[in-house]
C-alpha cells in the first residue's frame, strides 16, 4: 500500500433475502458507521483499526445469518477515485448535519415546550454523526452552531 494514498476497508457480503431482519440490521449498522455502498453487497470505509474491527463484527453477523462475507484492505488505482469516494462519504454526513441544523432552527423558532427534549435529541444525533463523519464537511459547524444557539435560547428563556 502506498503511504501517500488512503487505504480503504471493504466489506463484501451476501445475505439471504428472507428473513429480512438481518439485512435491515446490517444496513443500520453500516449506516451508523458511515460506510458508503460501492455496489450492491460492497461497502467501504476509510481504513483504520476501529473501522476494520466494526466491519469484522458486521461480517460475523452476516455469517451467523446464513450469508457470506469477506473483508478487504484496498487502495484505489487513482487519486481521483480516492477523492470521489471521500466526497461520497462527506456528502452523506453533510446531509445528516443539515437535518440536525434545520431541526434546531425549527425548535428555536417554535413553541418553547419540548425544546429541552429536542436539544438532548439533537446533541445525541450530533455525537452519532461526528463519530461517523470520517471526512468532516463544512455543514458540521453549521449544525453545531445551530444546536448551540438552541441551547443558549433555552438558557435565556428559563
Secondary structure, DSSP 8 states (H G I E B T S, - for coil): --TTS--EEEEEEE--SSSSHHHHHHHHHHHHHT-EEEETTEEEEE--HHHHHHHHHHHHHHHHTT-EEEEEEE--S-HHHHHHHHHHHHHHHHHHHHHHHHHHHHHHHS-STTHHHHHHHHHHHHHHHHHH-SS--THHHHHHHHHHHHHHHHHHH-
